[in-house]
Amino acid sequence: MDEEEYIESTWSYLSFCVEPTLYEGLRFAKDLLIASVTLRMAIQYIAMPHNVRHSMSFIIGGLLLYHSIGLAIVWIFGLTLSVYILILILSLFSRKRVRGPITCLCVISFLLLCELHLINPKMWQQIRGIQMIASMKIISVAIELDRSLFKKMINPVEFFGYIFCPANCMLGPWISFHTYDQYLGIKFLTKRWIKVIAGNLAMALIFLNLSNCIVPWIISDDSTKWLLAYRDAQAFRMSHYFVSSMSMVSMLSAGFGLTNDCHSEIQITKPLFIELPRSLVQVVIFWNIPMHQWLKNYVFKSCHAYGQFFAILSTYVISSLLHGCNFQLSAVLLSIGTFSYIEYNFRLKVASALEACCLANPCTKQCEHKYKKNRILTVFLNTLFSFITVIHLAYLGVMFEASFSIQETGYSFSHTISKWENLDFFNHGLATFFYVIYLMM
């Protein structure tokens, strides 16, 4: 194939892929924009009492969900109503701080029943993310009630408005009730508001095309197995950035997460810190910042009184159950937790032994290490650990291939094992090697 034919075939491929991808991306964004902008305009130009604003949030969000998932909205509504009644009963008849733990137990049990018995796999895959966001909101309200962060019991209109808020009921991110309530009462619109929305929408469409078209084109199917693993993992990461950017579009369209001069206050993910990672520890933090904050504030801190190990274990278990009770997700999350723990402690010992700023998290300017971040030894060590993290991301992310038929019903045990078996379980062996060296140091 000569150069002219190659350019023509490349252009043909990209045109064939990019145009329909852009169309689908914009079609998906349309519903989010209409719902969120409608809520913002109502707040902006109509004088409404407190409960009416929450009612508007509930109604618009409910219509958005019904348009997107149809009658499956019954499961989200049923969970919200049942748990509100439970919290109300516990508030009336119990003086102990039990609303958080009992609510968390009931919500997790409900999710398990839905996934394992009540809902067919195809429908569950469609609503699992929505249920996860709703569950996080519900649990956070129950725990904050236990912590006396509300002056009085939240009323049902406020509760349903919070859970069904169109700004984040579909894609997230999680925000606390107090943050939601604050933004629901703010009135501001400037020209910059439209620019911020357009910028995030453009970024979302770029990430979507990178995931569907560009990344698969750059690394062809006849590449080595590790390049293919990196390609599939990166395509998955780009799809995550797309969802994160689109959720920002939804939030900003409703006026949530903006200052009075329309600068964004909310960050969901940091792609640069993931694609060029310092450590797996930082990848975990920056992958989904609101999710990390939720786990830290409502799970880790709540369980910390029973010991750090129990708190870490509880955080992992709750995170796994919220994401879905299946072997693939649990295996990946457990591996991430194990790899991160080993990396953090190994780098701690290396930094101490060599007196270099090569910890999993960046050192402060006042650190006592001899070799600061710009010294050759430190740069070499951090580059090496970054490269190992990239390998970890390829190894872990290869599990989430973009096959629609597999995603539609979930990933099986055999699918998970076969993916890692194809890579000779290399990273589990590598983590074991570093752990043995850590114990010997």
N, C-alpha and C positions, 0 to 999 in steps of 0.2 A: 504494500500500500504506500503510494507516494504521499508527499506532504499535503498536497491539495486535497486528496481523498480523505486523509486522516483528519484534517481540519473540518471537512464537510461532515464526516461521520460523527465527529465530536459535537459539532454544533447541532446536528440532527438529534443526537441523544439528549443533549442538555435541553433543547427546545421541547422535545417530547416529554421530558420529565419535569422540567421547571414550571412550564405553563400550567399543567393540571395541579401541580403541588401548590402553586400560588393561589389558584382558584379555590382549592379545598381549604387552604389556610384562611383566606379572606371570608369564605362562606362560614367557617367555624367562628371566626372573630365577630362576624355580623351580629349573631345572636347575643353574644356577651356585651358588645357595644350598645346595642339597642336597650337591653335591660338596665345596664349600669348608667348610661346617659339619662334614661328616663327617670331613674331614681334621683340622680343629681339635679336634674332640671326641676323636679317636683320640690325637692328640698330648697333649691335656690330661689324659686319664684313664687311658691305658695306658702303662706303662713299657716303652719300646722302645729297642733298641740303635740306634746312629747309622744304619747301613745299612737297617734295617727302616723307619725313618721315611722315608727316601728312596724305599724300595720302595712304601710306602703312597702317597706323592705320585705316583709313576709310575702305579700301578694305578688310583687314583681319577681322575687326570687322563686316562688312556687311556680309561677307561669313559665319561667325560664327552665326550671327542672322538668316540668311536665312536657314542654316542647322538646327537650333533649332526650329524656329517658321514658316518656310516656307513663303508663300506669305503675311502673316500678317506683315512682315517687311515693307510693303508699308505704314502702319499707322505711324510707327516710322520715316521713311524717309519723308513722307508727312508733319508731324509736324515739323521736323527739317528744311526742305526747306522753308515752309511757314513762320515760325517765323524768319528765317534769313532774308528773304525779308522784313518782317515787321520792324525788327531792323534796316536794312539798310535804309529804307524809313524814319523812325523816326530820324535816325542820320543825314540824308541829309536835312530834312525840319523842324526839331524842335531843338531849342537851349535849351529848358527846359529839366529838368531831368525827362522825362516821359517814357523812354524806359523800365525801370524796372517795374513800375506799370502796364503799358499797356501790356507788354509781359506776366506778371504774370496773368492778367485778361484773356488774350486770351488763354494761355496754360490751365488754370483751366477750362475755358469754353469748350475747345476742349476735355479735359478729361471727363467732364460731358456728353457731347454729345456722345462720344464714349461709355461710360458705359450705358447710359440711352436709346440711340436710334440707334446709328450707327453700333455697333458691338454686335454680339450675346454673351450671358453670358459666354459660354464655351471658346470662343476665347479670350474674354476680360480677363478672369482669367489667361490665358496663357501668355499674354503680358503686364498685368497691372504693374508688377514690373519693366519691361524694360522701359515702358512708364514713370514710376515715376522717375527713375534714369535720363532718358533723359530730363524730365521736370525740374528737379532740376539743371541740368547742364545749360540748356537754360536760366532759370531765373537768375542764378548766373552770367552768362555772361552779361545779360542785365543790372543788377544792378551794376556790376563792371564797365561797360561802363559809367553809370551815375555818378559813383564815380571817374571817370577819372583815373582808375587803368590800363588802356591800353594807350600806347603811340600813337596808331593809331587804326582805325577800324579793327577788326579781319577779315581776309579774309575767303572766303567760304571753302577753303581747310582745314585751321586750325579749323574752326568751326565744319565741318563734321568729321574731325579726332578726335576731342575732344568728340563729342557726341557718335560716333561709336567705340571708343577705345576698343579693345578686352579685355583689362585688367579689365574693370568694366562695360561694356555695358549690360552684362547679370545679374549679381548679385550685382553690386555696388562694393565698396562703392563710394559715391560721393567724388570727389576731385575737387579742383578749376582748372580753365584753366591754371593758372600760374604753379601750381604743376605738372599738366600733361605735359605741355610744357618743364618744367625743366627736368623731368625724361626721356622724349623722346630724349633728347640730351646727356644723360649720358652714357658713355661706361665703363662697368666693368663686369667681370665674375670671380668668384673664386669657389673653391670647396665647400665653406660654403653655396653658393647660392643653390646648390642642396640639402644640408642638411636642410636648412630652409624650402624649398618647401616640402620636404618629411615629415618633422615634422608637418607642418600645414595640410598636406593631411591626415596624420595618425590621428590627432586630429579631423578632419572633419568626418572621417569614424567611429571613436569612438562615437562621438556625434550622428551620424546617427543610429548606432546600439543601443545606449541608448534610442533614441526616438522610434524606431520601435520594438525593441526586449526586452531590459533589463527592462526598466521602466514598460511596461505593464505586464511583467512576475513577477516582484517583488510585485506589488500591484494587486491582482486578482480581478475579476469582482464581487465577493461576499463580498467585503469590504464595509465599511460605505460610505455614500454619500460624506462626506468631504474628505475621503482618495481617493475616485474615482475622485473627483474634483482636488485634488492635483496631482494625477497621470496624468490626461489628460492635466493639465496645465504644468506640468513638461515635459511631452513628447513634447508639443508644444515648450517649451523653448529650449529643446535639439535640435529640428529641426531648430530653429533660430540660435543656436550656430553652427550647421552644415553648414547652408548657409553662416554665417559670416566667418567661417574657410575656406570654399571653395572659397569665394570671396578673402580671403587673398592669397590662392594658386594661383588664377588667377592673382592677382596684382603682387605678387612676381615673378611669372613665366615670366612676362613681364619686370621685373626689376624695377617695381614701388614700392616706399615706402621703398627702401633699401639705406643704407649708403654705402660708398666705401668699408667697410669691411663686407658688407652684413648683417648688423643688421637691423631689421625692425623698421621703423619710424612710421608706421601706426598702430593704434589700432581701431578695429571695435566694439568689445564688451568685457565686463569683466564678464565671467560667475560666478566667485567666489563672486563678489560683488552683484550679482543678486540672487544666490542660498542661500547665507548667507548675507542678506541685512541689512544695517544699517537703511535705510528708503526707502520709496517709491520714494522720491525725487531723491535719488542716483540711484535707479533702472531706472528711466526715463532717466537719463544722460548716464548711462553705457549700456543701452539696445542697442543703436545704436549711438555711439559717433559721427561719421561723420554727421548723420542726425540731431543730437542735435546741432552740430556746425553750420550746414546750416540754421536751423530754427532760431538760435540765431543771426547769422551774417546778414542774408538776409531778415528775416521777422521781428523779434523782434526789432532789431536796426533801421530798416527802418520805423517802425511804432511808435517808442518810442517818437518821437516828438509830437504825438497826445495824449500822456498820457500812463501811465503804464497799466491801465486796457484795453485800446484799443489794446495795443501791445500784451498783453497776449491773449486776445480774438482772435486777428488776427492770432497769432501763432497757436492756437488750430484749427481755421477754416481751414487755409492753410494745416496744417498737416493732418486733416481729409479728405480734398478733394484730396490731393495727394495720400493718402492710398486707397481711394475708397469711393464713395458716397453711402454707405449703412448703415442701422440702426445699425448693429452689430458693425462695426468698430467705428462709431461715438459714440455709447453708451459706448464702452470700453474706448475710448480716453477721452470722457467727464468725465467719472467716475474717470479715472486716474488723470486728471487735478483737479477735485474736491477733491478727497481723498488726493492728494499731498498738495494742498493749505491748507486744514484743518490740516493735519499732521504738516506741516511746522510752521504754526502759533500757534498750540496747544503746540508743543514742545518748541517753543520760550518762551511761557508764563511759562511752567513748569520749564524750565532751569532758568528763571529769579526768579521764586518763591522759588525754592529749591537750587539755586546757584550750579547747577550740569551741567556737560558737556554732555547734552543729546539733543543737537540740531539735526536737521535733517542732517546737514552736520557736519563733525568732527570739533571740536574747534581747534584754533591755540594754540601753546605752550604758547603764551602770554595772553591767555584769563583770565578774572578776576573771573571766577567761583571758589567757595570755594572747591567743590568736583570735582577733576580731573577725567580723564577717568578710572583710575584703582581703584578708591574708590568703596566700596560695593554698595552704593546707586546708583552711576552712572552706574555701570555694570548691576545692576538689572533693572534700567529704560531702558537702551539701549537694553537689552535682551528682555524686554517686548515689546518694540516698534518693534524690529526685528521680533518677533513672530507674531505681528499684521500684519506686512508687508507680511510675508509668507502667512497668511490667505488671505490678499488682492490679492496676486498673484494667489492663487488657485481659488479664486472667479472670478477674471477677465480673467484668462487664460483658464478656463474650456470652454469658448465660442469657442475656436479654436480647436475643436476636429479633429482628423486625418482622419475622414471619407472622402475618395476620392470622393464619389458621391456628398457630400455636398460642398467640396472645389471646385469642378469642375464648379459649377454654382453660388457659393456664398452662404452666410448665410442669412436666411430669418428673418423677424421680429419675427415670432412665435418661431423660434429656439432660438433666443436671450432671449426672455422673459421666455421660458420654462426652460432654463438652470438656470437662476437666481431665478425663482420661486421654483425650486427644492431645492435650498439652502435658501429658505425663505427670499430672499432679505436681508440676514443677514448683509452684509458689508455696504450696503447703510444705514441701520439702525444704524450700529456701527459708521459710519462717522457722521451721524446726531447727535448721542449721544455726540461724542467728540466735535462737533461744538457748541452744547448747553453748554457744560461744559466750553468751551473756552470763550463764551460770558459772562458766569457767573463769570469768574475768574478776 
